[in-house]
Amino acid sequence: MTRLSSVAAVVLAACLWLAPPSLSGPRGASAQAPERYAAVVLNAASGELLFARQAREPRYPASITKVMTLYMVFEALETGRLSLEDRIVISPRAAGQPPSKLGLPAGRTLSVDEAIQALAVRSANDVAVALAEHLSGSVEAFGRASTARAHDLGMVQSTFVNPHGLPDPRQVSTALDLALLSQAVMRDFPQYYAYFGQRRWRFAGRDYRNTNGLLQDGGQVDGVKTGFTRASGYNLAASAVYDGRRLITVVLGGRSSASRNAHVAALMRTGFEAEAARADMTASDSAQGFFEARGFGPEAASDAGGPVPYLAAAGAPGLAATPAARSGSPGQEGVSPTRGTLQ
């Protein structure tokens, strides 16, 4: 082999190593848009699926993974394995995690209560690892435990191998499974659900703002969790109460935080409208049909190539995206999208 061909071979190998993995699943779904898009709207009380688009297709959950991690934490609190005052130690592995993070050095401790807020508000990857190690001894063992518990909850298409959602081709879920997870958290641990609606948190002299731009004063949205990696796109599981009804909306694969927030708000608003219109629906009518008649059908592709347009979010009070969210500022998600790090 000539020197030139040897160099070419090395360059090719490096390019293959650095190329982002595709997201494979039952139908070989790709991690690239528009295939990474998926959405559901779920009635939290009845479990009825009001709207679904690619709801059972495998997707990267990104930081929505931390809802599963916190479910495991809440369960440990409920059974007495943990208390809110227990101290969590930051290990060298935890301290070495990429952003978003608190940036605590190895050996530093924080309380379980602080650790929960670090995940729910800051989306801290270092603290997620520390909690996993505290509960299961290792990240790998915690991943196996989380997967088993997720399957018990009906999340049969979900696999967790880490507690934060940092990129791993084995860590997959679906929009439907993440909606079921959100429902399970508020159903099984209502006393802890308020953590997901906390707009700000002060720790060690710093103020952190929740990455969920739909948590706004006077609005109905009160949780649950954002997520972003370059492979997943902009994800959001959100819940809102309006006119005595609670809905859960999950959107995966958004092109920006602003368009994702607007799309979630539009789906949520349409869901409440569908619930209010039930008295006028005939036996042949369906909630899915209600959505599709209002522009959420599979044929309503946007110019950007998405399966459905990201509609404007004007409508029901409290469901419009906040000015910060509409701006598309990277700080709203906690990291710069150009770095591809997770929040």
C-alpha angles and dihedrals in degrees: 000000000000122000090248094052090047091055091048091052092052092049092049092050091050092051091051091049093050096043111110112251118249118239107247124194142142090310098029093252114194124229090228124095133296092024093057091062118105134153142182137178115204133186101234095207101046100025090231115156106229097178134010133177117173085336096157098042116113114258138167108260095201111184094351079083086080090069087064090047091052091047087059090048092050090049090052090050091050093051095044097249088119138026127201089245096054115115121241116207121218106228124204088257091052093047090053096059119118123244144325089066145124090241095226116168122243111277095031116124136207133180123263088246090055091045092054091052090046089060099037097045108019097028088222114193094193092056092046089059092046091053092048092051092047093051102038107014095245142029090246094053091046090052091054091047092048092050092050092049092046090054089050087056092053095260091130096158095053127100123181123193098162136030099234109043098244110162116294121145090221094058106087139147138160135243089249093050092050090050089052089050092052089049091049094052094053093040099046100033109026089153090066101036092093089074088074091056096050106122099194139017131191118209132165092350096310130107119222125194122211113259090225105097093192091069096098135153113274095009131124096232109101105166168290130149145296129217138187140176128146089251096048102038120213111330131187135178109192137174130198140176121217129164091353095307127110121209131184119211125188124188121180129187101027117173094226138358090253096052092042092051092047091049093049090049092049093049091047092050092049090049092056090047090052092051091049091050095053092100089063096044121106124222090265094052121097136191089238089056089050090057094045092050087058097054104279096109123126091250093058096092117167125230087255090063100252120144091243131015119260096240126208114270103226114126135067113048113268095015098094118104114258119251089251091052093047090053092064091223111174088224089068088069094041097243140053111266090218090067093053092219123148130257 
